[in-house]
């Protein structure tokens, strides 16, 4: 078989169905049983548009765009839920601040009452003291009562 020359190369374009110089594309679709069929004719600009949209780069770019928009749509759907959660946390924060102020106030009152009670018990102890308690010798603790009596009974 003879190789096509550059002049005839334009006539033998068997592998590229999307060639811009091949003219219109006729698509014939027929059912297996032959009862239904359809014939479509695509103009050259429609063939080029089909070629563009079926290329890998366009498919990859559309997939990336769809993925990114899906991600942003998911994040946008979370916003109302996050806002309600934030409002609940702010309300809890205000309640905690109020409780903290109340606890601080009650702690101050408690310390004041404690100071008053301690002062009154010291005054009562000072008032109850009599001179006979001050003249008694200090009591030594830690000795057994039986051991001092046994020490007196033992001869030296």
Steps between C-alpha positions, in 0.01 A plus 500: 500500500620840415556763774290812463683807389455828687255606232283192563553502879199722542278234348615215729411608852370171636604524865382848602122534491518850647718644225396859423544446124280192474173695476171406664459185708209269437404282795264213437365315803293186455352250745610142493166372375495772233159648581623838626777711354615858512730700274670818622714736298752714688638809332878561512478746793290246694764234431769732637289574810453124553875453458568771759254372761616140467870584549679386816599850610144627494379193689773549763427874530124442531558228760728730703248783477214273601701364793599847625145636468369193679746561784398866527130407489557255785680766705226754427237251620684472833471874572146499651588209729821670610316827567248330729784323679686830542188670640457216750865528606471879543187453714681243714795740531272776626343262751844387619610862544187570705563191713863604551393843624247341737756252635752781556239704687398201713864416570556854629193476724614160629845636588338797675281267710803283580696805620205603714469153654871469568506844662203415723651166611829668589313762705304224679816306582665810638193577709483146646863493612544527875816539712485138631555364148805717458661385829477125427819337380498369147392137461759263357340262260621165379567345844302204623335544836583149607871540425541793744339303781718197427804722510404617853449138624829366376780517753829649399 
